[in-house]
Amino acid sequence: MDTFITQTAYANNGDALTQNNEMIRRLEGEMSRTIETSDVCRANAAPGQDTEVSEETAEVLAAALDAAEDTGGAFSPALGSVIAAWGFGTEDAHVPSETELASALDQADYRTVTLSGNTVNTGGAMLDLGGVVKGYALDRAAENLKANGVQSAIISFGGSIYAVGEKPDGSSYKVGIRDPEGGENDYMATIELNGRFVSTSGTYERGFSEDGVYYHHVLDPATGFPVDNGLVAVTVLSDSGIRSDIYSTALLVMGAEKGAVFAEEHGIDALFLTEDKHIITTDGFAETYGLTVRNGAYSLG
């Protein structure tokens, strides 16, 4: 899944974590855009034709298409051609030409994708489920921990994290929200997590520089360019990994003003971090999750 995965569980054995690893590899094999035998790759290679996919791939795609409709396209599972045009995730990352980008956008309309049972037809679009599969995998992993009787654990699939229970010393699990101007272990704030899922999408996570300009990987489906709306990150907490994964991206694309309204209307617990270091949250976020700002350069409200 092109990310670091870490798992810590307090249990009698490591069976649950081994099973989670096997599940993650299986899902990657089914839903990767670059593995030729995957469901996604096969569907992309057959534009306009029906392709049978696994029940899990169909479930993830259905959730992604519903979210695309719900967010007015701010989240889209059909940006594969645009991502490929930018070369994100490869050694050939570059700013595409106007012609190249226009052509890619022509193939990036999620509304051309149809799903009937386990049958997918891309309608000429190129699927990319990278913005949703980690959250789905986290859901399955959390279910597996419960099935194995694990009562205390924290697992991280890239920017998506799940924690349940307390540490052996009785303290709660705290999750750091990264300082965009610091390193991976520099946090501008922390929250407490118990039985919930949290996902963060940030403009600092991955990207490249060309001619002195930095281009990050969170693309606006409307323009095909990296999002540039004054936000650097959005954190979403939910009782669903797939929901937290989807909406952290969608709200980042929407921007702080529109995103905050959408989040309140849809019952989404969210934190928005702006370029000028302001922290904006939905009502009750700070109290519910024990939000603690740890870097004086950032201000809440």
N, C-alpha and C positions, 0 to 999 in steps of 0.2 A: 504493500500500500504506500510505498515511498515515504515512510515515516518511521520514527522510533516508537516501539511498543514496549511498555514496562508494566509488570504485574507484581503486586505484593499481596499475599493473602496469609492470614493466620489460620492454619488448619492442620489436621493430622498428617496430611500428605499433599503432594503437588499435583494430584490427578486433575483437578479442575483447571489448573493453569495449562497443563499439557493439552487437555481437550480444547481449551480456548485457542492455543497456538495452532492446533490442527484445523479448527474451524476458520481461523483467520486466513490460513493458506488456501483453504478450499474456496472461500469467498473471493479472494484475490484472483484465483484461477477462473472463477466464473464471471467476474465483473470488471477486470482490468481492461482498459482501452488498448493496451499494447501487447497483451498476450494473445497470439493469433488464434488459439483454440477457445478463448473465452466466449461467453454468450454475447457480450457487448461487441467484441471484435467481429464475430461472425455476423451479427446484425448490421454493423456498420459496413461490412464488405458486401452486403446484399441490399443496396438501396431500392426501395419500392417492392421488396419481396418479403414474404412472411418468414420469420425465423422462430423456431421453437427454443425456448430458454427454460432454465430451471425455475422452480416455484419461488426460490429466494430472489433470483434476479427479477422475476415478474413483480414480486412484492416490493422490492426496492424501487423499481421503475415506476410502479403505480403511485407510491408515496411521493416520488420526485415530481411526477406529472401533476399530481394534485396540488403540491406546493407551488409549482410554477403557475398554475391557474390562480391559486389563492393570493400569490404575491404580485400578480400582474406581470410575470416574467422576470421579476428581480432575481429569482432563483430559477435556473434552467439546467436540466440534465442533457441539453442538446448543444453544448458549446464545444464539442470535440474538435470541430473544424477550426474554430477560432483559437483554441488552446494550441492546436498543432501549428497554426500560422505563426504564432508567437514563439513556438519552440520551447515552451515551458516544460521543464523536466528532462530536457535533452542538453547536449553540449552545443547545440546550434540555436540557442535562444537569441532572438533578434527582433527588432521592430519591423513588422511586415509593411510592405508597400501599400498604398491606398487600394490598388487593384487587388492585391492578394487578400487584404482584409475584407474588402467588399465581397469578394467571391466566397470567403469563409462565412461571412454573415448571412449570405444567401442560403447557406446550408445549415443554419443554426436556429431554425424555428421549431420550438418544441411542439407547436400545434400540429405539425405534420406527422408526429409520432403517434401510432395507435397501438393499443394493447388490448388483446382479447384473450382472457385466460392466461396461458403461457406462450401466446403467440405475439411476437413483436414485429411491427413494420415501421421502419424509421422514416419512411416517406422521403428519403433523401438527406435527412439530417444525420449528424454524427454524434452518437451518444457518448457522454462522459459522466460516470457516476461517482467521480472522485469527491464530490461535495456532499455525498450522502452515505457512501458505503461504510465509512469508519463509524459513523453514528449507529448504523444498523448492526455492525459487528459488535459494537459496545453493548447494545441491547441484548444480543444473543449471549455474549460473555457474561453479562450480569445475571441472566436467567440461569446459565449453567452454574454459576457460583451458588445461587440459591438452591438449585437442584442437588448440589453436592454438600449442602449444609454449611457452607462458608458464611459466617456471620460478621467477619471483619476483613475488609479488603479494600484496596485502591488500585485501579487499573487505568492506564493511560494509552490511548491510541492516537498519537500525535496531539492535535489540539482538542481532543475529546476525552473527558475523564469521568469515571464513575467511582464513587466511594460509598461504602456501607458500613455501619457499625462504628465502633470506637477502636482506637489503638489499645494494645495490651495495658498501657499505663492509665487508661481511662480517658485520655484526651481525644478530642475530635479530630477528624481529618481536615487539614487546612490546605487549600489550593491557592497557589499564587497566580495573580494576573500580571503578566509580564510587562515590564517597562520597555516600551518600544525603542528607547534610546540606549538601553543597556544590553547585557548579554542574556543568554537563555535562562540563567538562574538569577537574574535581577528582577525583582517584583516591585511594582508600584502599589499593589494592594493584595490583600488576601481575603478569602471567603471560607466559610465552613461548609462541609459537604457531608450529608448522610442520607443515603438512599436516593440520591438525585444524580442527574447527569449534567455536565457543564461542557460547553464547547466555546472556543474563542476563534474568531477569524480576524486576522490582522494583515495589514499591508506590508508588514516587516518580515513576514514568515519566509517568503522566498521570492526571488526576483533576480534581475541582472541590471547592469549599467551599460549604457551605450551613449557615446558622445557626451559623457558627463551627466547624463540623466538616468535616474533609477526608475525602473519599471517593475512593479510588483505583480503578483499572479492573480489577484482577485479582479476578474474582468466584469465590466458592466455589459450585460447581454444586449442592451440597447445600442451601444456604440462599438463594442468589441475592444475598447481600450481599458486599461486599468482604472479602477474606481478613483475618482478625484473629487471628493465632496466634503473635505474637512474632517473626516473620520480616519482614525488609524486602526481601530479595533472595535469589535463588538463581542461581548460575552453573553451567552444565553444559558440559563439553567432551566431544566425541565425534568419531568418524570419519564422522559423518553430520550434515548440517545439520538435516534434518527431526527427527532424534532429539534433538539438542541443544535445538531450539526447543520441542518437545513437553514434554520432561522438565524443563526449567527452570520451566515453568508448573506442571506437575503436582506437583513437589516443593515449590514454594512453597505450593501449596494444602494439601499434606499436613502441613506444619509440620516443624520441625527433627528431632524425635525419630523420627516415623514415616517422614519423608522420607529420613533418613540410613540407616535400616534397609533401606528399599526400594532405595535407590541401591546399597548394598553387595551386596544379594542379586541385583540385576540388572546388576552390572558397570558402573554409571554413575559417571563421575568428576564429583563435585559439590562446590561450596562454598556453604555457608549463612551468611548474614549476619543476625544477630539485632538486635532493637531496642536491646538494651543493649550493642551494639558488640562482640559476640563473633563470631569467625570459626570455623566448624566445617567440616571437610573430610572427605571419604572417605579411606580409607587410601592413602597414597602420592601424594596430590594435590600437595602442596607440592613434593616432590622431582621429580616427573615434569614439572611445568610451571613450575618455577622461581618459585614464589609468593614475592613480596616485599611485605611490608606496609610502606606508605609513610606511613601516618598513625598516630602514636603513640596516638591515642585508641582504636584498634582492637586487640584482642588475639586471638592465634591459639590455639585449643584451649579 
